[in-house]
């Protein structure tokens, strides 16, 4: 699942108005954080995640790990915030950030 540049541009535009739904701090990627990211991706398809880790290399590794574990695409990364996309199996028009 690879996004085209046009899709990324459209998702960045939508993602600009979104607030982070999951925040990762000192404990890193715990099971509960991964569960919450999975639920948010299934509900909203396009989500922002704030990673409050000071080291840039660790932050980059966490973003790559989330993408790999959750089987989602990284649309954009700005500082400590990453925008992820994964198509829902059954999109809910009331919850999806793409269908509203």
C-alpha positions in Angstrom: 0.0 0.0 0.0 1.9 3.0 -1.3 0.4 6.5 -1.5 0.8 8.6 -4.5 2.1 12.2 -4.2 -1.4 13.5 -4.9 -2.9 11.4 -2.2 -0.2 12.5 0.3 -0.9 16.1 -0.6 -4.6 15.7 0.0 -4.1 13.8 3.3 -1.6 16.5 4.5 -4.2 19.1 3.8 -6.9 17.2 5.8 -4.4 16.4 8.5 -3.4 20.0 9.1 -6.7 20.6 11.0 -6.4 17.4 13.1 -5.3 17.2 16.7 -3.1 14.3 17.9 -5.2 11.5 19.1 -2.4 9.5 20.7 0.6 10.7 22.6 3.7 8.7 23.2 6.1 9.7 26.1 8.7 8.1 28.2 7.3 4.6 28.3 7.5 4.2 24.5 5.3 1.8 22.6 3.4 -0.1 25.2 0.7 -2.6 24.3 -2.0 -0.1 25.3 -0.6 2.6 23.1 -0.5 0.2 20.1 -4.1 -0.8 20.8 -5.2 2.8 20.9 -3.3 3.6 17.7 -5.0 0.5 16.0 -8.4 1.6 17.2 -7.9 5.2 16.1 -6.7 4.1 12.6 -9.7 1.8 12.2 -12.1 4.5 13.2 -10.6 7.6 11.7 -8.2 6.2 8.9 -6.0 9.4 9.1 -4.6 10.2 12.6 -1.9 12.4 14.2 0.4 10.9 16.8 2.6 13.1 19.1 5.9 11.5 20.1 7.3 13.4 23.1 10.8 12.0 22.9 13.7 14.4 22.8 16.1 12.3 20.7 15.4 12.6 17.0 16.8 9.2 16.1 14.6 7.5 18.7 11.6 9.4 17.4 12.4 8.4 13.8 12.7 4.7 14.9 9.4 4.9 16.8 7.6 6.3 13.8 9.1 3.5 11.6 8.1 0.9 14.1 4.5 2.1 14.4 4.3 2.1 10.6 5.6 -1.5 10.4 3.5 -2.9 13.3 0.2 -1.2 12.4 0.7 -1.7 8.6 0.0 2.0 7.9 1.6 4.7 5.8 3.5 7.7 7.2 2.0 10.6 5.4 4.0 13.4 7.0 6.3 14.1 9.9 6.9 17.5 11.4 8.9 17.7 14.6 7.3 15.5 17.2 4.1 14.9 15.3 3.5 12.2 12.7 0.5 11.7 10.4 -0.5 8.1 9.7 -2.9 6.7 7.2 -4.5 3.2 7.0 -7.7 2.4 5.0 -10.4 1.1 7.3 -12.0 -2.3 6.5 -15.5 -0.7 6.8 -15.2 3.1 6.9 -17.7 4.9 9.1 -18.7 8.2 7.5 -19.4 9.7 10.9 -15.9 8.9 12.3 -13.6 8.8 9.2 -11.5 12.0 8.8 -11.5 11.3 5.0 -15.3 11.0 4.5 -16.4 14.0 6.5 
